[in-house]
């Protein structure tokens, strides 16, 4: 089941966030206004804020950009689910060696059930280019519908007849990233095909992971624009 086919569900926010803090769970924080994505982990939970420890280095001069009320999208994975919420920065960042960032606690939390790998809807803004190369050498352009590190759903722009289990090469391009992946037809519904990737080399897997992360960032930003958090300055 893909994220595009699933509807988010509300969840017990306080209890889950408290568990994430105890587990120091990794999370991704996306700041669309800054065109920036940060890797962090849950650090502290209180009634008024949720604090994250940022795992990558942020120079002191750049920390001034994270001003109170700056919108932020947060995503994390736990127990086979992709969770996400929209929030705002609660206070200026901490001044320690590693930056800490406090966010206002979300009013609602949503998740999507997953089986193995999280499938991210691919928006046109992500710029992912995909082609299918058959065993006969035919190269067919396809529209990416959703993607994960384990597979991809594609809609070829012209008629294509592939049986279940057929092995092809899926060629993906996104900015500077390139990945040619061996894949097998997992399902065929209407004009769309679902492919499961054959385990790639480490270099190809790194490129694939980068593409999935970019697709996720565009998807989360779209969620943030559709469900902007309230302005708490009023």
C-alpha positions in Angstrom: 0.0 0.0 0.0 1.4 3.4 -0.9 1.1 6.7 0.9 -0.8 8.0 -2.1 -3.4 5.3 -1.7 -3.7 5.6 2.1 -5.4 8.2 4.3 -3.6 9.6 7.3 -5.1 8.8 10.7 -4.9 10.8 13.9 -3.0 9.2 16.8 -2.5 9.8 20.5 0.0 12.6 20.2 1.3 13.0 23.7 1.9 9.3 24.4 3.6 8.6 21.1 5.9 11.7 21.2 6.9 10.8 24.8 7.8 7.2 23.6 9.9 8.7 20.7 11.9 10.8 23.2 12.6 7.8 25.4 13.8 5.9 22.3 15.7 9.0 20.9 14.1 8.2 17.6 15.6 9.7 14.4 13.5 12.3 12.6 13.7 14.5 9.5 12.9 18.2 9.9 12.1 20.2 6.7 12.0 24.0 6.6 10.5 25.0 3.2 11.1 28.7 3.8 14.8 28.0 4.2 14.9 25.3 1.5 16.6 23.1 4.1 16.3 19.6 5.5 17.9 18.5 8.8 18.5 15.1 10.3 17.7 15.0 14.0 16.4 12.9 16.9 13.9 13.3 19.6 15.5 14.7 22.7 13.1 16.2 25.2 9.3 16.3 25.5 7.3 18.8 27.7 3.7 20.1 27.6 4.8 23.2 25.7 7.5 21.9 23.2 9.2 19.0 21.6 13.0 19.3 21.4 15.2 17.7 18.7 19.0 17.3 18.7 20.2 18.1 15.2 22.7 15.5 14.1 24.5 17.5 11.4 26.7 20.5 12.0 24.9 23.9 11.7 27.3 26.9 11.9 26.4 29.4 14.6 25.8 32.1 11.9 23.1 29.9 10.3 21.4 29.1 13.6 19.9 32.6 13.6 17.7 31.6 10.7 15.7 29.3 12.9 13.5 32.0 14.4 10.4 31.4 16.5 7.2 30.6 14.5 9.2 29.4 11.5 7.1 26.6 10.0 8.5 23.0 9.9 7.4 19.6 8.7 8.6 16.6 10.7 8.6 12.9 9.6 9.8 9.8 11.3 9.4 6.0 11.1 8.3 3.7 13.9 6.8 0.2 14.1 6.3 -0.1 10.3 4.5 3.3 10.0 5.4 6.6 8.5 4.4 9.4 10.9 4.3 13.1 10.1 3.2 16.4 11.6 3.4 20.1 10.9 4.6 22.5 13.6 6.5 25.8 14.2 9.8 26.7 15.9 9.1 27.5 19.6 12.3 29.2 20.6 15.7 30.2 19.4 18.1 27.2 18.9 20.3 26.1 21.7 24.0 27.2 21.7 25.7 23.9 22.4 28.1 22.1 20.2 25.2 20.3 18.6 22.2 22.5 17.8 19.0 21.7 19.6 15.7 22.9 18.3 12.4 23.2 20.1 9.1 22.9 18.3 5.6 23.6 19.4 3.8 20.3 20.1 1.5 19.4 17.2 -2.3 19.4 17.6 -2.5 16.2 15.6 -0.3 13.5 14.4 -0.9 11.3 11.3 0.6 8.0 10.1 0.3 5.7 7.2 0.4 1.9 7.5 3.3 0.3 5.7 4.4 -3.3 5.0 8.2 -3.3 4.4 9.4 0.0 3.0 7.7 3.4 3.0 6.5 4.4 -0.4 6.6 8.1 -1.0 4.3 9.8 -3.5 6.4 11.4 -6.3 5.2 14.9 -7.1 6.0 16.6 -10.3 8.0 19.3 -8.4 10.5 16.6 -7.3 11.7 16.3 -10.9 12.2 12.5 -11.0 12.8 11.1 -14.5 12.1 7.4 -15.1 12.5 5.0 -18.0 11.9 1.2 -18.3 14.3 -0.8 -20.4 13.0 -4.2 -21.4 15.1 -7.3 -22.2 14.6 -6.6 -25.9 16.3 -3.2 -25.4 13.2 -1.1 -25.7 13.4 2.1 -23.7 10.0 3.5 -22.5 9.5 6.7 -20.6 7.3 6.3 -17.5 5.7 8.6 -15.0 6.8 7.8 -11.4 3.8 7.5 -9.1 5.5 6.5 -5.8 8.9 5.2 -4.7 10.7 3.5 -1.9 14.1 2.0 -1.4 12.5 -1.4 -2.2 10.5 -0.6 -5.3 8.6 1.9 -7.5 5.2 2.3 -9.1 5.4 3.6 -12.7 2.9 4.5 -15.4 4.4 4.1 -18.9 3.5 6.8 -21.4 2.8 4.2 -24.1 1.3 0.7 -24.1 3.5 -1.9 -22.4 2.8 -5.6 -21.9 4.9 -7.1 -19.1 4.1 -10.3 -17.3 4.4 -10.7 -13.5 8.0 -11.6 -12.6 9.5 -10.1 -15.7 12.8 -8.5 -15.1 13.6 -5.1 -16.5 16.0 -2.2 -15.8 14.5 0.9 -14.3 16.6 4.0 -15.1 16.1 6.9 -12.7 17.5 10.4 -12.9 17.1 13.3 -10.5 19.4 16.3 -10.6 22.9 14.9 -10.3 21.7 11.5 -9.1 21.6 8.5 -11.4 20.5 4.9 -10.7 20.0 2.0 -13.1 18.2 -0.7 -11.1 17.3 -4.2 -12.0 13.6 -4.8 -11.0 10.9 -7.4 -11.3 7.2 -6.8 -12.1 5.4 -7.2 -8.8 1.9 -6.2 -10.0 0.0 -4.7 -12.9 -3.1 -2.6 -12.3 -4.6 -0.8 -15.3 -1.8 1.2 -17.0 0.4 1.1 -13.9 3.1 -1.3 -12.9 4.6 -2.0 -9.5 8.3 -3.0 -9.6 10.4 -4.6 -6.8 14.1 -3.7 -7.0 16.7 -6.4 -7.1 19.2 -5.5 -4.3 21.6 -3.0 -5.9 25.2 -2.2 -5.3 26.1 0.1 -2.4 26.8 3.1 -4.8 23.4 2.6 -6.6 21.6 2.2 -3.3 23.1 5.5 -2.1 21.8 7.3 -5.2 18.4 5.7 -4.8 18.2 6.7 -1.2 19.0 10.3 -2.1 16.2 10.3 -4.7 13.7 8.9 -2.1 14.7 11.6 0.4 14.2 14.3 -2.2 10.8 12.9 -3.1 9.9 12.8 0.6 10.9 16.4 1.2 8.7 17.6 -1.7 5.8 15.5 -0.4 6.1 16.7 3.2 6.3 20.3 2.0 3.1 19.9 0.1 1.4 18.5 3.2 2.7 21.5 5.2 1.2 23.9 2.6 -2.1 22.1 2.7 -2.3 22.0 6.5 -0.3 24.9 7.7 0.0 25.1 11.5 -1.7 27.9 13.4 0.1 31.2 13.9 0.5 31.2 17.7 1.8 34.7 17.9 -1.8 35.9 18.1 
